[in-house]
Amino acid sequence: MPRPLGELEDAVMTRVWKWNRPVTVREVLEDLQQERSIAYTTVMTVLDNLHQKGWVRREAEGRAYRYEAVSTRAAYAAALMNDAWSQSDNPTAALIAFFGMMSEEQREALRDAIRIVQGPETSAPNPGSLPDAGER
């Protein structure tokens, strides 16, 4: 499980995920500079660190690199949620607490996700309720 991204790593990865294409240090730098003062070498170091950690792959282009995300932001979020859940000493209680924090819109997204994962061969959960804690 990946450790959570730091604040600057997240800011850089947000751009890489949003653009969904290989990016240069200069492109990320120029976008970040619209929000904060930051040096080229700082962005270069962050992207190099993200490469070493396996978040991005890179390809040489002249004397520089183009960086591309290895996975999606959704996969990152799912890995964080799975890690947090698996560390609980009571996973059922953790899920119940998590569901209790969700908005109705988020619960509907959860129901949709469960229907997708279950596929058309199994019955979908009742649209008005979340699955029981024992259901998988």
N, C-alpha and C positions, 0 to 999 in steps of 0.2 A: 504494500500500500504506500502510495506516495505521501510524503508529509505535506501539510498545507503550504501553499505558495506564500512567500512574504509579500508585503504590500507592493514593492516595486516589481517583483517577479510577476505578480498578478496584473499590474498595470501593463506590463510588456506582453504577457500572454493574452490579455484581453484583446489587444490589437491584432496579434497573430491569429487568434481564433476568429475575430470579427472579419478580418480581411480574407481569411481562408485561401491564402496563396503564399508562395515564398516571398519573404520580405527582407529588406536590407536594414542594417543598423541605422542608416541615415533616415529611412522612412519612419521607423519607430521613433527615432529621436525627434524628428520634426513634428510628429503628432503629439508626443509627450510634452514638447516645449510649449504647446498651446495651453497647457495646464500648470506647468512648473518649470523651474530653471533646472536643467540637467545637462551634464556633459556627454559628449559622444562616447568617451571612454567608459563612462558608467553604463550606458546602454549596451555597449559592446561586451563589457564584463558580465552583465546580467544575462545577455543572450548566450554567451559562452558557458556560463554556469548552468543555464537551462538545458543547453546541449549536453553537458557532462551529466546532468541528472536524468537525461532521457526524455525531456519534455518536447524538445525540438530536434529535428535533423537539419543538417546544413550541407550546402553544396557550394564549392568554390566558384566564384565568378570574378575572374581577374585576380586582384589582390584582396578582395573582400569575400564575404559569404552571403548567401541567401538562406534564410531560416524558415522552416515550415513546421507547423504543429504535428506531433506524432499522433495525438488523439484529440478528441473534441472536449469542449468545456463540459458538455453533458456527461461524458465518461469520467472526467475529473470529479465533478460533483457527486456522481454515483459512487465512485471509489471512496470519497470522504465520508459519505453517509454510511456505506457498508462498513468502513473501518470503525466509525463511532458506534454503530449498532453492535458489531461483533465484540467490542470491548466491554459492553454492558454485562453486568452479572445477572441481569434479568431482561433479556431481549424483548419479551412480550410487554413488560411495563414500559420499556423505552419506546417501543412502537406506539403504544397507547398514548403516552405523553407527547410524542411527536405528532401523531394524528390530531391530538387536541390543540396543538399550536397552529394547525393549518387553517387557512381560510376556506370558505366553501368552494371557491374557484380551484384551490390547490387540491381539495378532496376530490373534486370532479376530475381533475387531471390524473390523480391517483387511480380512480375507478377506470378511467380510459386506459391507463397503462396496464392495469391488471387484466382488462379484457384483451388487450393486445398480446400480453404474455401468455394468457391461457389459450388463446386461439379460438377458432370457431367450433372446435370439437367439444369444448366443455361449456357448461352453462356459465353465463356471466353473473357477477354478483348483483344483488338487488341494487338498482340505481340510487336508492335512498339511504343505503348504509354501506359502511366499509366492511370488508370481510372480517370474520371472527379472527381473533389472534392466532388460533390454531390452524387456520387455512394457509396454504402455501401456494 
